[in-house]
């Protein structure tokens, strides 16, 4: 069997393998600190729509009360707008199939727009059954809108009050390559 025949027989297999590889998402302009590890590959992007929850808390050592971040609460959607999971305190991301990862902030950068929550790189660990989010090792939070703590309304009379500030973001998920 010559090389041309071998290539002709393997070509359908190679094309099928390429078709099953997730397409690379367009990369937003990111600071170097927000790049995932070199051993990680892009897996998918989920869009979040929800709220960032803040609570008015007493200032320490007699300082003025201030808004403190409590948790996110958002629904996650795929590129077609189909719900694929939720995002909440921890922070965690849970897929509709029950797979779940918990994150911790590795790096942050100011968003290009100054009136929105920062962009983040989070390290993650699995904490649920196998599924869509299994194997995710890092998550980038990018393309954020809204979500910043209120500028006013937190004084001694408001301690304990919560504010739910609408936000959107894209969460780019990465797995070990």
C-alpha atoms as one frame of an Amber mdcrd trajectory, in Angstrom:
protein
   0.000   0.000   0.000   1.517   3.330  -1.022   1.429   6.597   0.956  -1.307
   8.113  -1.201  -3.609   5.169  -0.514  -2.855   5.321   3.222  -3.622   9.057
   3.333  -6.827   8.542   1.350  -7.987   5.925   3.874  -7.052   8.056   6.909
  -8.440  11.358   5.602 -12.082  10.660   6.631 -10.903   9.733  10.145  -8.800
  12.890  10.437 -11.659  15.083   9.228 -14.047  13.443  11.714 -11.578  14.052
  14.550 -11.264  17.718  13.611 -15.036  18.096  13.436 -15.435  16.808  16.984
 -12.882  19.220  18.455 -14.540  22.266  20.048 -13.932  25.406  18.001 -11.722
  28.025  19.574 -13.715  30.933  20.949 -12.690  34.383  19.827 -10.278  35.511
  22.514 -11.056  38.858  24.077  -8.070  41.130  24.625  -6.811  39.925  28.003
  -3.934  40.881  30.271  -1.254  38.174  30.539  -2.233  37.493  34.179  -5.657
  36.251  33.039  -4.317  33.666  30.602  -4.856  30.016  31.597  -1.894  27.664
  31.987  -0.039  26.503  28.898  -1.256  22.977  29.599  -4.908  24.070  29.422
  -7.092  24.235  26.322 -10.297  26.141  25.678 -13.397  23.956  26.185 -16.482
  26.209  25.951 -18.003  29.556  26.826 -21.150  29.987  28.891 -22.929  33.317
  29.207 -24.172  34.387  32.634 -27.125  36.637  33.405 -27.994  37.351  37.000
 -27.052  39.464  40.000 -24.091  40.201  42.228 -25.357  40.300  45.825 -23.972
  42.834  48.297 -24.771  43.486  51.955 -24.412  46.737  53.870 -22.054  45.970
  56.752 -20.709  47.972  59.669 -17.277  49.401  59.065 -14.389  47.979  61.047
 -12.955  50.025  63.903 -15.675  52.645  63.666 -15.280  53.341  59.937 -18.228
  54.162  57.723 -20.493  51.212  56.808 -19.861  49.839  53.329 -21.235  47.385
  50.796 -19.589  43.943  51.040 -19.768  41.311  48.310 -21.799  38.245  49.363
 -22.291  36.027  46.303 -23.194  35.820  42.630 -26.498  34.348  41.511 -26.839
  33.717  37.786 -28.184  31.408  35.126 -25.764  30.057  32.512 -26.540  29.746
  28.804 -24.833  28.180  25.801 -24.169  30.002  22.518 -27.739  29.254  21.352
 -29.278  30.734  24.515 -30.227  27.343  25.972 -29.932  27.170  29.795 -26.976
  24.950  30.756 -26.618  25.576  34.485 -26.205  28.051  37.298 -23.524  30.065
  39.071 -23.595  30.817  42.773 -21.794  31.246  46.081 -18.466  29.548  46.530
 -18.154  30.519  43.721 -19.493  27.452  41.929 -20.729  26.586  38.449 -23.237
  23.738  38.214 -24.343  22.238  34.903 -27.878  20.958  34.398 -26.408  17.418
  34.382 -25.211  17.923  37.988 -21.500  18.278  37.217 -20.018  21.089  39.265
 -16.784  22.999  39.820 -15.786  25.359  42.624 -13.404  28.216  41.906 -10.872
  30.410  43.639  -9.537  33.664  42.220  -6.005  33.401  40.795  -5.862  36.822
  39.127  -8.020  39.865  38.467  -7.886  42.829  36.112 -10.003  45.922  35.727
 -12.586  45.526  32.979 -12.053  47.812  29.978 -15.259  49.612  30.994 -14.787
  51.210  34.409 -18.429  50.792  35.457 -18.466  47.006  35.668 -17.076  44.171
  37.787 -13.490  43.096  37.066 -12.369  40.298  34.797 -11.020  37.219  36.598
  -9.019  34.041  36.179 -10.191  31.331  38.572  -8.660  27.948  39.366 -11.322
  25.256  39.735 -11.797  21.845  41.286 -14.573  19.378  40.573 -17.105  18.791
  43.337 -19.873  16.897  41.594 -20.600  13.929  39.328 -19.141  13.486  35.840
 -20.708  15.669  33.161 -20.428  18.829  31.115 -18.264  20.760  33.616 -16.110
  17.778  34.628 -12.427  18.312  34.019 -12.676  22.112  33.961  -9.467  23.421
  35.540  -9.713  27.175  34.964 -12.396  29.735  34.214 -12.012  33.254  32.837
 -14.733  35.798  33.648 -14.691  38.320  30.786 -16.951  40.701  28.888 -18.667
  41.821  32.085 -21.429  44.400  32.327 -22.847  45.835  35.551 -22.522  44.083
  38.891 -20.615  46.737  40.836 -21.525  47.492  44.431 -23.966  50.377  44.861
 -22.319  53.785  45.272 -24.744  54.909  47.986 -27.411  53.652  50.366 -25.178
  51.994  52.940 -25.249  53.834  56.263 -25.862  52.891  59.893 -29.618  52.601
  59.269 -29.071  50.182  56.343 -26.747  47.649  58.012 -27.885  44.152  57.058
 -29.740  45.308  53.929 -28.877  43.508  50.700 -28.577  44.903  47.192 -28.954
  42.684  44.113 -27.110  44.321  41.238 -27.764  42.948  37.712 -24.759  41.730
  35.733 -23.783  39.701  32.698 -20.503  37.998  31.887 -18.967  35.355  29.706
 -17.288  32.469  31.514 -14.639  30.795  29.351 -13.950  27.255  30.600 -10.613
  25.479  30.142  -9.474  21.857  30.598  -6.037  20.234  30.694  -4.915  19.556
  27.162
